[in-house]
Amino acid sequence: MTIEEFNQCVDQHADNLYRFILKSVRDSEKARDIVQDTYEKLWMKVSDVPSTNAKSYMFTTAYRTMIDQVRREKKQGSMDEAKLYALKHEKQYSDLKEVLNEALGKLPEIQRSVVMLRDYEGYSYEEIGEITNLTASQVKVYIFRARTFLKNYIGAVENVI
């Protein structure tokens, strides 16, 4: 990949990569750091990564960096105690996006990641498998479970609106 292709890759994919990571970590500073680390790693491998594979490389690297950071934070612990919420959505909201974001937050990390890669970013099952180190059938199972949870959590759209 040339420097021009690297710059073009940054311009084309920075927003999508940031949105994907932000939805997962829910902290804009952490998301920026992860995206910055991703671009740094891509820069270090700029001569080894073909420009046709740059997007996949970036999403894979960002995902793995995010997972590493989450694992480190779990080992260190948090000063804030997590509140346990009921799995059912009882509140009446008029903002469907807010309800969906709340529901996505209740999913396990792997399910949230595969659903977002599939439904938000439009990756195929095979591409998601490459990014997350899962088989295509495992990706399908996680997506099915996540969608089932989201359907049960949100309920009928008429109840939310």
ABEGO torsion letter per residue (X at the ends): XBAAAAAAAAAAAAAAAAAAAAAAAGBAAAAAAAAAAAAAAAAAAAAABBAAAAAAAAAAAAAAAAAAAAAAAAAAEBABBBBBBBABBABBBABAAAAAAAAAAABBAAAAAAAAAAAAAGBBAAAAAAAAGBBAAAAAAAAAAAAAAAAAAAEBAAAAX
